[in-house]
Amino acid sequence: MNRYRLTLAAAVCSALSLYFMDGETQHQLDNVAKANASAVSPTTTTLQAESSATENGEKETIDVEQSIDLEADNKELKLAFESPFPERTNLFQAPKRQGRGRSQAGGQSETSVELLGFVNVDGQRVALSIDGLVTTIAEGDEAFGIEVISIQPPSVFLRRGKQRWQASFEN
């Protein structure tokens, strides 16, 4: 980056010298892009250019001062990716949800079913979380003891054994 800025400053010096020499092509620049970084403050660089001769036969020196932020050029950008969910090793796998099973009077545990959404891949399917496991089920199919009777977005009719109910985003 500093080389680019020094080259740009040298080009500016050349253009200024051509401008002040009224476009004469016989002049040459002897000291282009001399920068003494130790003698100058870290944010200012002075370039000196001398033309070979002026109308009076004297050498003319043009000083161009350019402000350069050397500290910003020396800093390294540290880009590091931080996962939003560091505990998950596979970001494309749905997380397992903790089951909310409830005991019924007969000693059987009731499974927790939560409607997550609707998917239209290979036909319309419903995305359900059944005891923390995420699955998609098509109309008429069954998974983990839950059968999908009909899909009518934003609700779905489900059946477990003899029990039937409607799940929707509202409830």
Backbone as numpy.savetxt, mean C-alpha at the origin, in Angstrom:
# Nx Ny Nz CAx CAy CAz Cx Cy Cz
20.72 10.26 -5.96 19.90 11.45 -5.96 20.76 12.70 -5.96
21.87 12.67 -5.20 22.76 13.83 -5.17 23.41 14.04 -6.53
23.78 12.95 -7.20 24.40 13.05 -8.52 23.43 13.72 -9.49
22.16 13.35 -9.40 21.15 13.95 -10.25 21.03 15.45 -9.99
21.03 15.83 -8.74 20.91 17.26 -8.40 22.14 18.04 -8.83
23.32 17.44 -8.69 24.54 18.12 -9.13 24.56 18.27 -10.64
24.10 17.25 -11.36 24.02 17.34 -12.81 23.03 18.42 -13.21
21.92 18.50 -12.52 20.93 19.53 -12.80 21.50 20.92 -12.52
22.25 21.06 -11.43 22.86 22.35 -11.11 23.89 22.73 -12.16
24.65 21.75 -12.66 25.63 22.03 -13.71 24.93 22.48 -14.99
23.80 21.87 -15.31 23.05 22.28 -16.49 22.51 23.70 -16.33
22.07 24.03 -15.12 21.60 25.39 -14.85 22.75 26.38 -15.01
23.93 26.02 -14.50 25.10 26.90 -14.65 25.44 27.11 -16.11
25.38 26.04 -16.89 25.67 26.15 -18.32 24.66 27.05 -19.00
23.40 26.89 -18.67 22.36 27.71 -19.28 22.53 29.17 -18.89
22.86 29.43 -17.62 23.06 30.81 -17.18 24.27 31.43 -17.87
25.33 30.66 -18.03 26.51 31.22 -18.69 26.22 31.52 -20.15
25.46 30.66 -20.82 25.08 30.94 -22.21 24.20 32.18 -22.28
23.32 32.34 -21.30 22.45 33.50 -21.28 23.25 34.78 -21.08
24.21 34.77 -20.14 24.99 35.97 -19.87 26.02 36.25 -20.97
26.39 35.26 -21.75 27.35 35.45 -22.84 26.65 35.76 -24.15
25.37 36.02 -24.11 24.57 36.34 -25.29 24.62 35.23 -26.33
24.65 33.99 -25.89 24.57 32.86 -26.80 25.85 32.54 -27.52
27.00 33.10 -27.13 28.25 32.79 -27.81 28.61 31.34 -27.55
29.10 30.66 -28.55 29.43 29.25 -28.42 30.90 29.01 -28.14
31.75 30.06 -28.10 33.18 29.86 -27.93 33.62 29.76 -26.48
32.74 30.03 -25.54 33.14 29.95 -24.14 33.08 28.50 -23.65
33.87 28.17 -22.70 33.89 26.83 -22.11 33.78 26.96 -20.60
33.22 25.97 -20.01 33.13 25.95 -18.56 34.25 25.06 -18.04
35.12 25.64 -17.19 36.25 24.88 -16.67 35.89 24.08 -15.43
35.24 24.72 -14.50 34.94 24.04 -13.24 33.42 23.94 -13.09
32.89 22.84 -13.60 31.45 22.62 -13.51 31.19 21.58 -12.43
30.22 21.85 -11.63 29.77 20.94 -10.59 30.82 20.68 -9.53
31.55 21.74 -9.09 32.45 21.61 -7.95 31.64 21.94 -6.72
31.57 21.04 -5.83 30.83 21.27 -4.59 31.72 20.87 -3.43
31.91 21.79 -2.53 32.72 21.50 -1.35 31.76 21.30 -0.19
31.38 20.07 0.03 30.37 19.78 1.04 30.87 20.03 2.46
32.17 19.96 2.68 32.67 20.16 4.03 32.68 21.63 4.42
32.81 22.54 3.47 32.87 23.97 3.77 31.50 24.62 3.78
30.51 23.92 3.28 29.18 24.50 3.14 28.25 23.77 4.10
27.20 24.45 4.52 26.23 23.83 5.42 25.61 22.61 4.73
25.11 21.64 5.47 24.63 20.41 4.86 23.42 20.58 3.96
22.73 21.71 4.04 21.55 21.86 3.20 21.77 22.81 2.04
22.98 23.36 1.88 23.24 24.30 0.78 24.48 23.86 0.03
24.40 23.84 -1.27 25.54 23.49 -2.11 25.79 24.66 -3.04
27.05 25.10 -3.13 27.41 26.21 -4.02 28.22 25.65 -5.17
27.80 25.96 -6.37 28.52 25.54 -7.56 29.12 26.78 -8.21
30.37 26.66 -8.64 31.02 27.78 -9.31 31.39 27.36 -10.73
31.12 28.23 -11.65 31.47 27.97 -13.04 32.20 29.20 -13.57
33.31 28.98 -14.25 34.07 30.09 -14.81 34.02 29.99 -16.33
33.69 31.09 -16.96 33.74 31.10 -18.41 35.16 31.46 -18.83
35.50 31.12 -20.06 36.89 31.30 -20.49 37.27 32.77 -20.60
36.41 33.60 -21.13 36.74 35.02 -21.24 35.48 35.83 -21.47
35.50 37.08 -20.98 34.39 37.98 -21.22 34.84 38.99 -22.26
34.02 39.99 -22.49 34.38 41.02 -23.47 35.63 41.79 -23.04
35.84 41.97 -21.74 37.00 42.72 -21.23 38.24 41.84 -21.10
38.12 40.56 -21.38 39.26 39.68 -21.23 39.40 39.12 -19.83
38.45 39.40 -18.95 38.51 38.90 -17.58 37.67 37.63 -17.47
38.05 36.80 -16.53 37.25 35.60 -16.28 36.07 35.98 -15.39
34.94 35.47 -15.73 33.73 35.77 -14.96 33.32 34.51 -14.20
33.02 34.67 -12.93 32.61 33.54 -12.10 31.14 33.70 -11.75
30.39 32.65 -11.96 28.97 32.66 -11.64 28.76 31.68 -10.50
28.18 32.15 -9.41 27.87 31.29 -8.27 26.38 30.96 -8.30
26.09 29.70 -8.24 24.70 29.25 -8.18 24.53 28.51 -6.87
23.59 28.97 -6.08 23.36 28.35 -4.78 22.05 27.58 -4.86
22.10 26.33 -4.48 20.92 25.49 -4.54 20.73 24.81 -3.20
19.51 24.82 -2.74 19.20 24.19 -1.46 18.91 22.72 -1.70
19.68 21.87 -1.02 19.52 20.43 -1.16 19.36 19.84 0.23
18.39 19.01 0.39 18.18 18.35 1.67 18.96 17.04 1.66
20.20 17.10 2.15 21.07 15.92 2.14 20.62 14.88 3.14
20.01 15.32 4.23 19.58 14.38 5.25 18.47 13.47 4.73
17.57 14.03 3.92 16.49 13.22 3.38 17.02 12.21 2.38
18.09 12.56 1.65 18.65 11.64 0.68 19.37 10.49 1.36
19.94 10.73 2.51 20.71 9.70 3.19 19.85 8.74 4.00
18.63 9.12 4.28 17.75 8.25 5.06 17.27 7.10 4.18
17.28 5.93 4.74 16.76 4.78 4.02 15.30 4.60 4.39
14.51 4.32 3.38 13.11 4.06 3.63 12.97 2.63 4.14
12.35 2.50 5.26 12.13 1.18 5.82 10.67 0.82 5.62
10.44 -0.05 4.65 9.09 -0.51 4.37 8.99 -1.95 4.84
8.09 -2.18 5.72 7.88 -3.53 6.22 6.39 -3.83 6.22
6.05 -5.01 5.78 4.66 -5.42 5.76 4.29 -5.99 7.12
3.24 -5.47 7.68 2.71 -6.00 8.93 1.32 -6.55 8.66
1.15 -7.81 8.93 -0.12 -8.46 8.71 -1.17 -7.90 9.66
-2.39 -7.63 9.17 -3.43 -7.13 10.07 -3.87 -8.18 11.09
-3.64 -9.46 10.77 -3.98 -10.55 11.68 -2.75 -11.44 11.83
-1.78 -11.07 12.68 -0.54 -11.84 12.76 -0.73 -13.26 13.27
-1.82 -13.53 13.97 -2.03 -14.88 14.50 -2.49 -15.86 13.41
-2.93 -15.34 12.27 -3.40 -16.20 11.18 -2.25 -16.49 10.23
-2.01 -17.78 9.96 -0.93 -18.15 9.05 -1.39 -18.16 7.61
-2.64 -18.50 7.35 -3.20 -18.50 6.01 -4.28 -17.43 5.94
-3.96 -16.32 5.30 -4.90 -15.19 5.28 -6.15 -15.46 4.46
-6.10 -16.46 3.57 -7.23 -16.71 2.68 -8.16 -17.81 3.20
-7.89 -18.32 4.37 -8.75 -19.31 4.99 -9.62 -18.60 6.02
-10.89 -18.91 6.01 -11.80 -18.27 6.96 -11.43 -18.67 8.38
-11.46 -17.72 9.30 -11.09 -18.06 10.68 -12.15 -18.94 11.33
-11.70 -19.82 12.21 -12.65 -20.66 12.94 -13.24 -19.84 14.06
-14.53 -19.95 14.19 -15.21 -19.22 15.26 -15.47 -20.17 16.42
-15.48 -19.60 17.57 -15.68 -20.42 18.76 -17.14 -20.87 18.82
-17.34 -22.15 19.02 -18.69 -22.70 19.05 -19.47 -22.22 20.25
-20.76 -22.01 20.03 -21.63 -21.57 21.12 -22.70 -22.63 21.37
-22.28 -23.86 21.52 -23.24 -24.95 21.70 -23.97 -24.83 23.03
-25.26 -25.10 23.01 -26.07 -25.07 24.23 -26.63 -26.46 24.47
-26.73 -26.82 25.69 -27.27 -28.15 26.03 -28.78 -28.11 26.05
-29.37 -29.14 25.47 -30.81 -29.27 25.53 -31.16 -30.20 26.68
-32.43 -30.35 26.94 -32.89 -31.18 28.06 -32.51 -32.64 27.87
-32.46 -33.14 26.64 -32.16 -34.54 26.38 -30.68 -34.86 26.43
-29.84 -33.91 26.79 -28.40 -34.15 26.84 -27.71 -33.89 25.51
-28.47 -33.53 24.48 -27.87 -33.22 23.19 -27.40 -31.78 23.20
-26.37 -31.50 22.46 -25.91 -30.11 22.38 -26.49 -29.47 21.13
-26.95 -28.24 21.26 -27.52 -27.51 20.15 -26.40 -26.78 19.42
-26.38 -26.89 18.11 -25.32 -26.23 17.34 -25.69 -24.78 17.09
-24.67 -23.96 17.04 -24.85 -22.53 16.78 -24.74 -22.29 15.28
-25.73 -21.63 14.71 -25.75 -21.34 13.27 -25.87 -19.84 13.10
-24.96 -19.29 12.28 -24.97 -17.84 12.03 -24.89 -17.61 10.52
-25.76 -16.75 10.01 -25.76 -16.40 8.59 -24.66 -15.38 8.34
-23.75 -15.70 7.41 -22.66 -14.78 7.09 -22.89 -14.03 5.79
-23.57 -14.67 4.84 -23.80 -13.99 3.57 -24.27 -14.94 2.50
-24.34 -14.41 1.28 -24.80 -15.18 0.13 -23.71 -15.16 -0.93
-23.54 -16.30 -1.60 -22.49 -16.45 -2.60 -23.14 -16.97 -3.88
-22.73 -16.42 -5.02 -23.26 -16.89 -6.29 -22.12 -17.48 -7.12
-21.66 -18.67 -6.71 -20.63 -19.41 -7.42 -21.18 -20.80 -7.67
-21.23 -21.22 -8.93 -21.85 -22.51 -9.28 -23.27 -22.58 -8.73
-24.03 -21.56 -8.92 -25.38 -21.49 -8.37 -25.36 -20.72 -7.06
-26.55 -20.36 -6.62 -26.62 -19.57 -5.39 -26.39 -20.46 -4.17
-25.54 -19.95 -3.26 -25.20 -20.67 -2.03 -25.29 -19.69 -0.87
-25.40 -20.23 0.31 -25.45 -19.42 1.52 -24.20 -19.73 2.34
-23.58 -18.69 2.89 -22.40 -18.86 3.75 -22.86 -18.85 5.19
-22.58 -19.96 5.88 -23.01 -20.12 7.27 -21.82 -20.42 8.15
-21.92 -19.98 9.39 -20.96 -20.38 10.42 -21.70 -21.36 11.32
-21.26 -22.62 11.28 -21.91 -23.66 12.08 -20.91 -24.11 13.14
-21.18 -23.78 14.37 -20.28 -24.06 15.50 -18.86 -23.55 15.23
-18.77 -22.38 14.62 -17.46 -21.77 14.39 -16.81 -22.17 13.09
-17.36 -23.14 12.37 -16.80 -23.56 11.08 -17.57 -22.88 9.96
-16.87 -22.21 9.06 -17.50 -21.49 7.97 -17.63 -22.43 6.78
-18.84 -22.49 6.23 -19.10 -23.35 5.07 -20.13 -22.68 4.17
-20.12 -23.08 2.90 -21.14 -22.61 1.97 -21.99 -23.82 1.58
-23.30 -23.62 1.54 -24.24 -24.71 1.26 -25.22 -24.24 0.20
-25.45 -25.09 -0.81 -26.42 -24.78 -1.86 -27.82 -25.15 -1.37
-28.81 -24.65 -2.08 -30.20 -24.95 -1.73 -30.46 -26.44 -1.90
-31.01 -27.07 -0.86 -31.28 -28.51 -0.89 -30.16 -29.36 -0.33
-28.98 -28.78 -0.09 -27.85 -29.54 0.46 -27.82 -29.44 1.98
-27.01 -30.30 2.59 -26.91 -30.36 4.04 -25.44 -30.42 4.44
-25.10 -29.75 5.55 -23.75 -29.80 6.11 -23.85 -29.68 7.62
-23.13 -30.53 8.34 -23.08 -30.53 9.80 -24.48 -30.61 10.42
-25.38 -31.32 9.75 -26.73 -31.50 10.29 -27.67 -30.36 9.98
-27.23 -29.36 9.25 -28.08 -28.21 8.88 -28.40 -28.31 7.39
-29.70 -28.31 7.07 -30.12 -28.38 5.67 -30.67 -27.03 5.24
-30.32 -26.61 4.04 -30.82 -25.35 3.48 -32.06 -25.69 2.66
-33.21 -25.20 3.11 -34.47 -25.47 2.41 -34.62 -24.54 1.22
-34.49 -23.23 1.45 -34.58 -22.28 0.34 -33.74 -21.05 0.65
-33.24 -20.46 -0.44 -32.43 -19.24 -0.32 -33.20 -18.11 -0.99
-33.57 -17.10 -0.21 -34.26 -15.92 -0.71 -33.61 -14.70 -0.07
-32.49 -14.21 -0.64 -31.77 -13.09 -0.01 -32.71 -11.94 0.29
-32.62 -11.36 1.44 -31.61 -11.42 2.50 -31.90 -12.45 3.59
-32.69 -13.47 3.28 -32.95 -14.48 4.30 -32.81 -15.88 3.70
-32.74 -16.87 4.57 -32.59 -18.26 4.16 -33.42 -19.11 5.13
-34.04 -20.17 4.61 -34.81 -21.09 5.45 -33.98 -22.34 5.69
-33.80 -22.67 6.97 -32.93 -23.77 7.37 -33.73 -24.82 8.14
-33.16 -26.06 8.20 -33.80 -27.12 8.96 -32.73 -27.97 9.64
-32.98 -28.27 10.90 -32.14 -29.20 11.67 -33.10 -30.22 12.27
-33.03 -31.43 11.74 -33.98 -32.46 12.20 -35.39 -32.05 11.84
-36.26 -31.91 12.87 -37.65 -31.50 12.64 -37.83 -30.00 12.84
-36.80 -29.33 13.28 -36.89 -27.89 13.56 -36.58 -27.09 12.29
-37.45 -26.13 11.98 -37.26 -25.24 10.82 -37.26 -23.80 11.31
-36.43 -22.96 10.68 -36.41 -21.55 11.04 -35.85 -20.73 9.88
-36.09 -19.44 9.98 -35.60 -18.50 8.97 -34.46 -17.69 9.58
-33.33 -17.64 8.87 -32.19 -16.82 9.30 -32.04 -15.67 8.32
-31.82 -14.49 8.86 -31.62 -13.32 8.01 -30.63 -12.39 8.67
-30.25 -11.36 7.94 -29.30 -10.40 8.50 -29.93 -9.55 9.60
-31.25 -9.44 9.59 -31.92 -8.62 10.59 -31.92 -9.27 11.97
-31.99 -10.63 12.03 -32.08 -11.28 13.35 -30.84 -12.05 13.69
